[in-house]
Amino acid sequence: MEVSVINKKVIPNNVNDDLVNEKIKFKEVLVIGPEGEQLGIKLRREALEIAYDKELDLLCVSPNSVPPVCKIVNYGRYRFEQQKKTKEAKKKQHVTEVKPLRLSPVIDKHDFETKLRQARGWLEDGMKVKIDMRFRGRLITRLEVGKKIMDSFVEECQDIANIEKKPLLEGNTMSTVLAPKKK
């Protein structure tokens, strides 16, 4: 029996610590062949010999089961397929960004419109917008003025956004979160 150096070599992998070939330390394993057929329960040494005879690797796919399940595969190809699946999943993943916006209870009309235009642009791009209104000093006594401004801001965005979190006062800051409407 000749063992190829390639099959004996365990590929170092910091991302995924697969149990392959000599890393498998179980005494007995359930072996699945390269075509998916069950070869039965074998000693680790016998399973490795079968894999090496076919010039393939022994990969432990289910180490927690009794007995552990090992499959005879081409490990390099297996890793490539796993990386490809991971990359594909990352492509399909959509991360929603939350953009912060700060208002003031004494905001001017022009500043209000500028911030509104900016928020609407972000919402149209599919981002969430978190609107904060900080009450400083004596302004904390005029909560109704701040609430009125916050409500008018939310009302202006109502056609393209849903309120994810209603305006709520936490300490001296009133905040709300707007999410874009589904298309």
Backbone as a printed PyTorch tensor [residue, N CA C, xyz], in Angstrom:
tensor([[[  0.8400,  -1.1830,   0.0000],
         [  0.0000,   0.0000,   0.0000],
         [  0.8800,   1.2400,   0.0000]],

        [[  0.6720,   2.1000,  -0.9680],
         [  1.4480,   3.3210,  -1.0690],
         [  0.5590,   4.5050,  -0.7040]],

        [[  1.0450,   5.3100,   0.2020],
         [  0.2760,   6.4610,   0.6610],
         [  0.8630,   7.7080,   0.0340]],

        [[  0.0150,   8.4670,  -0.6310],
         [  0.5210,   9.6910,  -1.2560],
         [  0.7130,  10.7770,  -0.1990]],

        [[  1.7160,  11.5710,  -0.4330],
         [  2.0300,  12.6420,   0.5070],
         [  0.9010,  13.6610,   0.5650]],

        [[  0.2370,  13.8650,  -0.5430],
         [ -0.8520,  14.8470,  -0.6010],
         [ -1.9790,  14.4330,   0.3390]],

        [[ -2.3490,  13.1560,   0.3110],
         [ -3.4520,  12.7010,   1.1550],
         [ -3.0810,  12.6890,   2.6250]],

        [[ -1.8310,  12.4240,   2.9520],
         [ -1.3880,  12.3930,   4.3470],
         [ -1.3600,  13.7940,   4.9410]],

        [[ -1.0670,  14.7650,   4.1010],
         [ -0.9130,  16.1300,   4.5700],
         [ -2.2790,  16.7040,   4.9660]],

        [[ -2.3440,  17.2120,   6.1830],
         [ -3.5590,  17.8670,   6.6370],
         [ -3.3840,  19.3480,   6.3480]],

        [[ -4.2840,  19.8850,   5.5790],
         [ -4.1870,  21.2820,   5.1800],
         [ -4.4740,  22.1550,   6.3960]],

        [[ -3.4960,  23.0050,   6.7870],
         [ -3.7550,  23.8770,   7.9340],
         [ -4.8240,  24.8980,   7.5740]],

        [[ -5.7650,  25.0510,   8.4790],
         [ -6.8900,  25.9210,   8.1820],
         [ -7.3030,  26.6290,   9.4610]],

        [[ -7.0460,  27.9080,   9.5530],
         [ -7.3850,  28.6610,  10.7510],
         [ -8.8730,  28.9700,  10.8270]],

        [[ -9.5390,  29.0590,   9.6820],
         [-10.9470,  29.4300,   9.6510],
         [-11.8230,  28.2580,  10.0730]],

        [[-11.5420,  27.0760,   9.5470],
         [-12.3940,  25.9250,   9.7840],
         [-11.5310,  24.7500,  10.2190]],

        [[-11.7130,  24.2740,  11.4190],
         [-10.9170,  23.1610,  11.9140],
         [-11.6430,  21.8500,  11.6480]],

        [[-11.5860,  21.3890,  10.3970],
         [-12.2000,  20.1200,  10.0290],
         [-11.3360,  18.9710,  10.5380]],

        [[-12.0120,  17.9020,  10.8980],
         [-11.2860,  16.6800,  11.2680],
         [-11.0490,  15.8940,   9.9880]],

        [[ -9.7880,  15.8440,   9.5410],
         [ -9.4370,  15.1970,   8.2920],
         [ -8.2840,  14.2290,   8.5470]],

        [[ -8.3370,  13.0620,   7.9170],
         [ -7.2730,  12.0600,   7.9410],
         [ -6.7260,  11.8150,   9.3490]],

        [[ -5.4820,  12.2050,   9.5930],
         [ -4.8090,  11.8960,  10.8570],
         [ -5.3460,  12.6960,  12.0360]],

        [[ -6.0800,  13.7430,  11.7880],
         [ -6.6640,  14.5330,  12.8810],
         [ -7.8260,  13.8030,  13.5450]],

        [[ -8.3940,  12.8180,  12.8580],
         [ -9.5220,  12.0540,  13.4120],
         [ -8.9640,  11.1320,  14.4890]],

        [[ -9.4640,  11.2630,  15.7120],
         [ -8.9310,  10.4890,  16.8370],
         [ -9.9240,   9.4630,  17.3820]],

        [[-11.0600,   9.2640,  16.7140],
         [-12.0470,   8.3020,  17.1840],
         [-11.5810,   6.8900,  16.8710]],

        [[-11.9340,   5.9430,  17.7500],
         [-11.5130,   4.5560,  17.5510],
         [-12.2900,   3.9100,  16.4100]],

        [[-13.6160,   4.0720,  16.4280],
         [-14.4730,   3.5100,  15.3830],
         [-15.2920,   4.6220,  14.7520]],

        [[-15.4930,   4.5180,  13.4470],
         [-16.2780,   5.5200,  12.7290],
         [-17.2000,   4.8370,  11.7260]],

        [[-18.3250,   5.4770,  11.4350],
         [-19.2220,   5.0200,  10.3830],
         [-18.7070,   5.6470,   9.0970]],

        [[-18.3760,   4.8330,   8.1110],
         [-17.7440,   5.3190,   6.8950],
         [-18.7570,   5.3920,   5.7600]],

        [[-18.7610,   6.5300,   5.0740],
         [-19.5880,   6.7160,   3.8840],
         [-18.6320,   6.8650,   2.7120]],

        [[-18.8660,   6.1110,   1.6590],
         [-17.9750,   6.0960,   0.5010],
         [-18.0840,   7.3460,  -0.3380]],

        [[-17.2290,   7.4780,  -1.3520],
         [-17.2280,   8.6810,  -2.1870],
         [-18.5070,   8.8510,  -3.0070]],

        [[-19.2240,   7.7680,  -3.2670],
         [-20.4720,   7.8490,  -4.0410],
         [-21.6920,   7.9840,  -3.1400]],

        [[-21.4770,   8.0640,  -1.8070],
         [-22.5830,   8.2150,  -0.8610],
         [-23.0730,   6.8970,  -0.2780]],

        [[-22.4290,   5.7850,  -0.6200],
         [-22.8430,   4.4830,  -0.1030],
         [-22.2310,   4.2560,   1.2780]],

        [[-22.9880,   3.5770,   2.1600],
         [-22.4840,   3.2910,   3.4980],
         [-21.5720,   2.0720,   3.4420]],

        [[-20.3670,   2.2270,   3.9910],
         [-19.4160,   1.1140,   4.0450],
         [-19.4370,   0.4280,   5.4060]],

        [[-20.1940,   0.9750,   6.3430],
         [-20.3500,   0.3640,   7.6620],
         [-19.4060,   0.9660,   8.6850]],

        [[-19.4680,   0.3940,   9.8860],
         [-18.6270,   0.8680,  10.9800],
         [-17.2570,   0.2040,  10.8460]],

        [[-16.2240,   1.0110,  10.8260],
         [-14.8550,   0.5230,  10.6530],
         [-13.9650,   1.1500,  11.7140]],

        [[-12.8290,   0.5270,  11.9430],
         [-11.8100,   1.1300,  12.7890],
         [-11.2170,   2.3080,  12.0180]],

        [[-10.7180,   3.2820,  12.7420],
         [-10.1680,   4.4800,  12.1060],
         [ -9.0800,   4.1210,  11.1080]],

        [[ -8.2090,   3.2220,  11.5010],
         [ -7.0910,   2.8010,  10.6500],
         [ -7.5960,   2.1950,   9.3430]],

        [[ -8.6250,   1.3280,   9.4280],
         [ -9.1970,   0.7030,   8.2270],
         [ -9.8290,   1.7680,   7.3140]],

        [[-10.5490,   2.7160,   7.9200],
         [-11.2010,   3.7700,   7.1390],
         [-10.1610,   4.6290,   6.4170]],

        [[ -9.0680,   4.9330,   7.1000],
         [ -7.9920,   5.7110,   6.4700],
         [ -7.3640,   4.9340,   5.3110]],

        [[ -7.1700,   3.6350,   5.4930],
         [ -6.5850,   2.8090,   4.4290],
         [ -7.4920,   2.7980,   3.1910]],

        [[ -8.8070,   2.6850,   3.4170],
         [ -9.7620,   2.6940,   2.2920],
         [ -9.6670,   4.0320,   1.5470]],

        [[ -9.6030,   5.1260,   2.3060],
         [ -9.5230,   6.4500,   1.6900],
         [ -8.2140,   6.6140,   0.9230]],

        [[ -7.1150,   6.1750,   1.5210],
         [ -5.8090,   6.3150,   0.8600],
         [ -5.7190,   5.4430,  -0.3820]],

        [[ -6.3370,   4.2500,  -0.3590],
         [ -6.3450,   3.3730,  -1.5370],
         [ -7.0510,   4.0540,  -2.7180]],

        [[ -8.0680,   4.8270,  -2.4040],
         [ -8.8140,   5.5230,  -3.4580],
         [ -8.2070,   6.9030,  -3.7600]],

        [[ -7.0720,   7.2000,  -3.1200],
         [ -6.3760,   8.4850,  -3.2480],
         [ -7.2860,   9.6600,  -2.9010]],

        [[ -8.0350,   9.4800,  -1.8190],
         [ -8.9290,  10.5180,  -1.3150],
         [ -8.6570,  10.7310,   0.1730]],

        [[ -9.4360,  11.5950,   0.7940],
         [ -9.2590,  11.9140,   2.2080],
         [-10.4720,  11.4500,   3.0070]],

        [[-10.2430,  11.2350,   4.2980],
         [-11.3130,  10.8590,   5.2160],
         [-11.6850,  12.1050,   6.0130]],

        [[-12.9320,  12.5330,   5.8760],
         [-13.4100,  13.7520,   6.5290],
         [-14.5070,  13.4000,   7.5170]],

        [[-14.3650,  13.8590,   8.7570],
         [-15.3870,  13.6140,   9.7740],
         [-16.4770,  14.6730,   9.6080]],

        [[-17.6570,  14.2530,   9.1270],
         [-18.7430,  15.1910,   8.8680],
         [-19.6820,  15.3530,  10.0580]],

        [[-19.7130,  14.3760,  10.9530],
         [-20.5760,  14.4670,  12.1300],
         [-19.8580,  13.8670,  13.3370]],

        [[-18.9850,  14.6570,  13.9930],
         [-18.2060,  14.1160,  15.1100],
         [-19.0230,  13.8700,  16.3750]],

        [[-20.2010,  14.4810,  16.5040],
         [-20.9850,  14.3550,  17.7360],
         [-21.9300,  13.1570,  17.7480]],

        [[-22.1220,  12.5210,  16.5900],
         [-23.0280,  11.3710,  16.5620],
         [-22.3050,  10.1320,  17.0910]],

        [[-23.0810,   9.0890,  17.3960],
         [-22.4970,   7.8370,  17.9000],
         [-22.8440,   6.7460,  16.9150]],

        [[-21.9060,   6.1100,  16.2290],
         [-20.4930,   6.4750,  16.1380],
         [-20.3290,   7.6880,  15.2270]],

        [[-19.1760,   8.3730,  15.3030],
         [-18.9370,   9.5310,  14.4460],
         [-18.9930,   9.1420,  12.9680]],

        [[-19.5400,  10.0290,  12.1460],
         [-19.7010,   9.7370,  10.7220],
         [-18.5580,  10.3930,   9.9490]],

        [[-17.8700,   9.5760,   9.1400],
         [-16.7790,  10.0780,   8.3090],
         [-17.0870,   9.7530,   6.8560]],

        [[-16.7000,  10.6520,   5.9690],
         [-16.9660,  10.4780,   4.5580],
         [-15.6560,  10.5120,   3.7920]],

        [[-15.5690,   9.6990,   2.7690],
         [-14.3830,   9.6730,   1.9140],
         [-14.6120,  10.6870,   0.7970]],

        [[-13.7980,  11.7540,   0.8000],
         [-13.9540,  12.8380,  -0.1660],
         [-12.5900,  13.3570,  -0.6070]],

        [[-12.5980,  14.1550,  -1.6790],
         [-11.4190,  14.9130,  -2.0660],
         [-11.4860,  16.1930,  -1.2370]],

        [[-10.6270,  16.3080,  -0.2110],
         [-10.7390,  17.4050,   0.7480],
         [-10.5160,  18.7710,   0.1050]],

        [[ -9.5950,  18.8740,  -0.8250],
         [ -9.3470,  20.1450,  -1.5030],
         [-10.5890,  20.6300,  -2.2230]],

        [[-11.2590,  19.7270,  -2.9010],
         [-12.4850,  20.0790,  -3.6250],
         [-13.6030,  20.4280,  -2.6490]],

        [[-13.6770,  19.6680,  -1.5510],
         [-14.6740,  19.9060,  -0.5160],
         [-14.5190,  21.3110,   0.0560]],

        [[-13.2850,  21.7180,   0.3910],
         [-13.0170,  23.0540,   0.9470],
         [-13.3880,  24.1420,  -0.0650]],

        [[-13.0540,  23.8920,  -1.3340],
         [-13.3750,  24.8480,  -2.3910],
         [-14.8830,  25.0690,  -2.4710]],

        [[-15.6450,  23.9770,  -2.4340],
         [-17.1170,  24.0730,  -2.4890],
         [-17.6610,  24.8360,  -1.2800]],

        [[-17.0830,  24.5750,  -0.0840],
         [-17.5350,  25.2670,   1.1230],
         [-17.2650,  26.7630,   1.0200]],

        [[-16.0750,  27.1290,   0.5360],
         [-15.7360,  28.5400,   0.3890],
         [-16.6410,  29.2130,  -0.6350]],

        [[-16.9700,  28.4890,  -1.7010],
         [-17.8450,  29.0190,  -2.7330],
         [-19.2480,  29.2830,  -2.1690]],

        [[-19.7550,  28.3460,  -1.3510],
         [-21.0720,  28.5190,  -0.7320],
         [-21.0690,  29.7170,   0.2150]],

        [[-19.9940,  29.8590,   0.9880],
         [-19.8910,  30.9680,   1.9250],
         [-19.8640,  32.2980,   1.1940]],

        [[-19.0930,  32.3570,   0.1150],
         [-18.9890,  33.5820,  -0.6760],
         [-20.3400,  33.9320,  -1.2970]],

        [[-21.0570,  32.9220,  -1.7730],
         [-22.3760,  33.1320,  -2.3860],
         [-23.3720,  33.6480,  -1.3540]],

        [[-23.3090,  33.0890,  -0.1340],
         [-24.2070,  33.5280,   0.9330],
         [-23.9260,  34.9830,   1.3040]],

        [[-22.6450,  35.3750,   1.2990],
         [-22.2940,  36.7590,   1.6170],
         [-22.8190,  37.7130,   0.5610]],

        [[-22.8060,  37.2930,  -0.7010],
         [-23.3060,  38.1380,  -1.7780],
         [-24.7980,  38.4120,  -1.6070]],

        [[-25.5350,  37.3950,  -1.1890],
         [-26.9890,  37.5260,  -1.0670],
         [-27.3960,  38.2410,   0.2130]],

        [[-26.4710,  38.3680,   1.1520],
         [-26.7720,  38.9970,   2.4240],
         [-26.8720,  40.5090,   2.2350]],

        [[-27.8820,  41.1100,   2.8380],
         [-28.0650,  42.5530,   2.7200],
         [-27.9880,  43.1760,   4.1080]],

        [[-27.0190,  44.0420,   4.3020],
         [-26.8520,  44.7130,   5.5840],
         [-27.5390,  46.0610,   5.5000]],

        [[-28.4690,  46.2960,   6.4160],
         [-29.1870,  47.5630,   6.4370],
         [-28.4040,  48.5360,   7.3040]],

        [[-28.0950,  49.6710,   6.7300],
         [-27.3390,  50.6790,   7.4570],
         [-28.3120,  51.6470,   8.1060]],

        [[-27.9910,  52.0560,   9.3420],
         [-28.8150,  53.0240,  10.0500],
         [-28.0640,  54.3540,  10.0370]],

        [[-28.6720,  55.3620,   9.4170],
         [-28.0520,  56.6750,   9.3310],
         [-28.6100,  57.5660,  10.4410]],

        [[-27.7390,  58.2270,  11.1930],
         [-28.2210,  59.1140,  12.2590],
         [-28.5150,  60.5170,  11.7340]],

        [[-29.5010,  61.1470,  12.3370],
         [-29.8660,  62.5120,  11.9700],
         [-30.2770,  63.2140,  13.2550]],

        [[-29.7580,  64.4120,  13.4900],
         [-30.0610,  65.1180,  14.7340],
         [-30.8560,  66.3820,  14.4420]],

        [[-31.9740,  66.4930,  15.1200],
         [-32.8160,  67.6850,  15.0300],
         [-32.7160,  68.4640,  16.3330]],

        [[-33.2260,  69.6760,  16.3040],
         [-33.2570,  70.5180,  17.4950],
         [-34.6790,  71.0390,  17.6620]],

        [[-35.1280,  71.2530,  18.8920],
         [-36.4820,  71.7820,  19.0850],
         [-36.6350,  73.2060,  18.5450]],

        [[-35.5280,  73.9080,  18.3460],
         [-35.5870,  75.2800,  17.8340],
         [-34.9990,  75.3440,  16.4200]],

        [[-35.2940,  74.3200,  15.6100],
         [-34.7510,  74.2390,  14.2550],
         [-35.4690,  75.2300,  13.3370]],

        [[-34.7180,  75.8220,  12.4350],
         [-35.2730,  76.7660,  11.4780],
         [-35.9440,  75.9940,  10.3420]],

        [[-36.8320,  76.6290,   9.6220],
         [-37.5860,  75.9730,   8.5440],
         [-36.6560,  75.4400,   7.4500]],

        [[-35.6730,  76.2420,   7.0480],
         [-34.7510,  75.8120,   5.9850],
         [-33.9060,  74.6020,   6.4290]],

        [[-33.4150,  74.6380,   7.6710],
         [-32.6280,  73.5100,   8.1940],
         [-33.4880,  72.2470,   8.2600]],

        [[-34.7470,  72.4460,   8.6620],
         [-35.6850,  71.3220,   8.7230],
         [-35.8480,  70.6870,   7.3450]],

        [[-36.0370,  71.5130,   6.3220],
         [-36.2210,  71.0010,   4.9580],
         [-34.9660,  70.3160,   4.4290]],

        [[-33.7880,  70.8450,   4.7690],
         [-32.5270,  70.2320,   4.3390],
         [-32.3730,  68.8440,   4.9600]],

        [[-32.6370,  68.7540,   6.2600],
         [-32.5250,  67.4500,   6.9410],
         [-33.5770,  66.4790,   6.4310]],

        [[-34.7560,  66.9870,   6.1310],
         [-35.8250,  66.1600,   5.5840],
         [-35.4240,  65.5960,   4.2210]],

        [[-34.8550,  66.4440,   3.3740],
         [-34.4040,  66.0050,   2.0440],
         [-33.3220,  64.9230,   2.1760]],

        [[-32.4080,  65.1240,   3.1100],
         [-31.3350,  64.1470,   3.3330],
         [-31.9140,  62.8160,   3.8150]],

        [[-32.8400,  62.8600,   4.7550],
         [-33.4600,  61.6500,   5.2930],
         [-34.2410,  60.9100,   4.2070]],

        [[-34.9770,  61.6370,   3.4010],
         [-35.7520,  61.0100,   2.3130],
         [-34.8170,  60.3230,   1.3090]],

        [[-33.6790,  60.9410,   1.0250],
         [-32.6960,  60.3240,   0.1250],
         [-32.1790,  59.0090,   0.6750]],

        [[-31.8670,  58.9980,   1.9650],
         [-31.3800,  57.7610,   2.5940],
         [-32.4610,  56.6850,   2.5950]],

        [[-33.6900,  57.0840,   2.8840],
         [-34.7930,  56.1140,   2.9040],
         [-35.0300,  55.5300,   1.5130]],

        [[-34.9210,  56.3620,   0.4810],
         [-35.0940,  55.8770,  -0.8950],
         [-33.9680,  54.9290,  -1.2940]],

        [[-32.7820,  55.1130,  -0.6900],
         [-31.6500,  54.2110,  -0.9520],
         [-31.7410,  52.9160,  -0.1510]],

        [[-32.7770,  52.7820,   0.6970],
         [-32.9880,  51.5480,   1.4380],
         [-32.3450,  51.5330,   2.8100]],

        [[-31.9110,  52.6810,   3.2980],
         [-31.2980,  52.7440,   4.6270],
         [-32.3250,  53.1730,   5.6610]],

        [[-32.0860,  52.7470,   6.9060],
         [-32.9220,  53.2120,   8.0090],
         [-32.3720,  54.5480,   8.4880]],

        [[-33.2330,  55.3540,   9.0820],
         [-32.8240,  56.6570,   9.5970],
         [-33.2310,  56.7490,  11.0610]],

        [[-32.2480,  57.0620,  11.9190],
         [-32.5270,  57.2630,  13.3420],
         [-32.4890,  58.7610,  13.5960]],

        [[-33.6040,  59.2940,  14.0420],
         [-33.7180,  60.7290,  14.2650],
         [-33.6570,  60.9850,  15.7670]],

        [[-32.6930,  61.8120,  16.1630],
         [-32.5360,  62.2060,  17.5640],
         [-32.8360,  63.6810,  17.7040]],

        [[-33.4610,  64.0350,  18.8250],
         [-33.6720,  65.4340,  19.1530],
         [-33.2140,  65.6110,  20.5980]],

        [[-32.1490,  66.3790,  20.7640],
         [-31.5960,  66.5900,  22.0960],
         [-32.1590,  67.8740,  22.6880]],

        [[-32.6510,  67.7700,  23.9210],
         [-33.1600,  68.9270,  24.6510],
         [-32.0710,  69.3780,  25.6180]],

        [[-31.5440,  70.5860,  25.3780],
         [-30.4540,  71.0890,  26.2080],
         [-30.9620,  72.2430,  27.0790]],

        [[-30.4780,  72.2690,  28.2930],
         [-30.8190,  73.3660,  29.2070],
         [-32.3050,  73.4640,  29.4640]],

        [[-32.8380,  74.6830,  29.2900],
         [-34.2560,  74.9360,  29.5780],
         [-35.2030,  74.3330,  28.5490]],

        [[-34.6670,  73.9050,  27.4030],
         [-35.5370,  73.3370,  26.3630],
         [-36.2590,  72.0740,  26.8400]],

        [[-35.7400,  71.4200,  27.8900],
         [-36.3710,  70.1990,  28.4070],
         [-37.7820,  70.5030,  28.9290]],

        [[-38.0420,  71.7680,  29.2700],
         [-39.3860,  72.1420,  29.7440],
         [-40.3620,  72.3150,  28.5860]],

        [[-39.8430,  72.3290,  27.3270],
         [-40.6900,  72.5360,  26.1600],
         [-40.7670,  71.2680,  25.3040]],

        [[-41.0720,  70.1470,  25.9360],
         [-41.1520,  68.8690,  25.2360],
         [-42.2020,  68.8730,  24.1330]],

        [[-43.3110,  69.5970,  24.3480],
         [-44.3890,  69.6050,  23.3520],
         [-43.9310,  70.2460,  22.0410]],

        [[-43.0220,  71.2250,  22.1000],
         [-42.4990,  71.8610,  20.8860],
         [-41.6500,  70.8410,  20.1090]],

        [[-40.7780,  70.1310,  20.8280],
         [-39.9360,  69.1080,  20.2040],
         [-40.7610,  67.9710,  19.6280]],

        [[-41.7980,  67.5620,  20.3530],
         [-42.6770,  66.4780,  19.8920],
         [-43.3980,  66.8930,  18.6110]],

        [[-43.8060,  68.1500,  18.5500],
         [-44.5070,  68.6660,  17.3720],
         [-43.5870,  68.6470,  16.1440]],

        [[-42.3370,  69.0510,  16.3150],
         [-41.3670,  69.0510,  15.2130],
         [-41.0680,  67.6210,  14.7700]],

        [[-40.8840,  66.7350,  15.7420],
         [-40.5960,  65.3290,  15.4330],
         [-41.7650,  64.7050,  14.6740]],

        [[-43.0030,  64.9900,  15.1250],
         [-44.1830,  64.4390,  14.4540],
         [-44.3210,  64.9640,  13.0240]],

        [[-44.0130,  66.2520,  12.8160],
         [-44.1170,  66.7970,  11.4590],
         [-43.0330,  66.1970,  10.5550]],

        [[-41.8510,  65.9150,  11.1080],
         [-40.7750,  65.2860,  10.3310],
         [-41.1940,  63.8760,   9.9040]],

        [[-41.7420,  63.1240,  10.8530],
         [-42.1930,  61.7550,  10.5650],
         [-43.3420,  61.7860,   9.5580]],

        [[-44.2350,  62.7450,   9.6960],
         [-45.3740,  62.8660,   8.7870],
         [-44.9200,  63.1470,   7.3540]],

        [[-43.8830,  63.9660,   7.1900],
         [-43.3440,  64.2840,   5.8660],
         [-42.7160,  63.0570,   5.1980]],

        [[-42.2230,  62.1280,   6.0070],
         [-41.5790,  60.9120,   5.4670],
         [-42.5510,  59.7380,   5.3820]],

        [[-43.7830,  59.9230,   5.8100],
         [-44.7590,  58.8380,   5.9140],
         [-44.9890,  58.0970,   4.5940]],

        [[-44.9030,  58.7850,   3.4490],
         [-45.1940,  58.1500,   2.1640],
         [-44.1160,  57.1540,   1.7330]],

        [[-42.8830,  57.2970,   2.2250],
         [-41.8020,  56.3660,   1.8240],
         [-41.2220,  55.5790,   2.9920]],

        [[-41.7160,  55.8300,   4.2140],
         [-41.1170,  55.1680,   5.3880],
         [-42.1760,  54.7030,   6.3740]],

        [[-41.8150,  53.6590,   7.1030],
         [-42.6210,  53.1640,   8.2170],
         [-41.9150,  53.5350,   9.5110]],

        [[-42.6890,  53.7840,  10.5510],
         [-42.0910,  54.0720,  11.8520],
         [-41.7410,  52.7390,  12.4980]],

        [[-40.4480,  52.5040,  12.6800],
         [-39.9990,  51.2600,  13.3080],
         [-40.0140,  51.3970,  14.8240]],

        [[-39.6870,  52.5990,  15.3070],
         [-39.7080,  52.8800,  16.7450],
         [-40.3570,  54.2410,  16.9270]],

        [[-41.4240,  54.2840,  17.6630],
         [-42.1590,  55.5370,  17.8740],
         [-41.2840,  56.5310,  18.6440]],

        [[-41.5350,  57.8450,  18.4610],
         [-40.7590,  58.8530,  19.1960],
         [-40.8910,  58.6330,  20.7070]],

        [[-39.7300,  58.5340,  21.3510],
         [-39.7000,  58.2230,  22.7760],
         [-38.6120,  59.0500,  23.4350]],

        [[-38.9160,  59.6080,  24.6040],
         [-37.9530,  60.4240,  25.3290],
         [-37.1350,  59.5190,  26.2480]],

        [[-35.8180,  59.5270,  26.0530],
         [-34.8940,  58.7620,  26.9050],
         [-33.8920,  59.7560,  27.4600]],

        [[-34.0150,  60.0800,  28.7330],
         [-33.1450,  61.0950,  29.3150],
         [-33.5140,  62.4500,  28.7430]],

        [[-32.5510,  63.1180,  28.1090],
         [-32.8540,  64.4140,  27.4930],
         [-32.8740,  64.3130,  25.9670]],

        [[-32.9970,  63.0960,  25.4370],
         [-33.0060,  62.8920,  23.9910],
         [-34.2710,  62.1590,  23.5630]],

        [[-34.9680,  62.7210,  22.5970],
         [-36.1320,  62.0630,  22.0080],
         [-35.6520,  61.4330,  20.7020]],

        [[-35.9740,  60.1490,  20.4950],
         [-35.5040,  59.5140,  19.2680],
         [-36.5860,  58.6330,  18.6610]],

        [[-36.4610,  58.4420,  17.3480],
         [-37.3450,  57.5750,  16.5950],
         [-36.5330,  56.9530,  15.4680]],

        [[-37.0160,  55.8190,  14.9600],
         [-36.3290,  55.1380,  13.8520],
         [-37.3440,  54.9490,  12.7170]],

        [[-36.9370,  55.3650,  11.5170],
         [-37.7600,  55.1960,  10.3280],
         [-37.1040,  54.1580,   9.4200]],

        [[-37.9110,  53.2400,   8.8940],
         [-37.4130,  52.2220,   7.9710],
         [-38.1110,  52.4090,   6.6370]],

        [[-37.3920,  52.1470,   5.5400],
         [-38.0270,  52.3100,   4.2250],
         [-39.1540,  51.3200,   4.0240]],

        [[-40.1890,  51.7270,   3.3060],
         [-41.3000,  50.8260,   2.9960],
         [-40.8350,  49.8010,   1.9870]],

        [[-41.3730,  48.5940,   2.0920],
         [-41.0300,  47.5220,   1.1560],
         [-41.6240,  47.8550,  -0.1970]],

        [[-40.8540,  47.5590,  -1.2450],
         [-41.3060,  47.8600,  -2.6010],
         [-42.0360,  46.6890,  -3.1830]]])
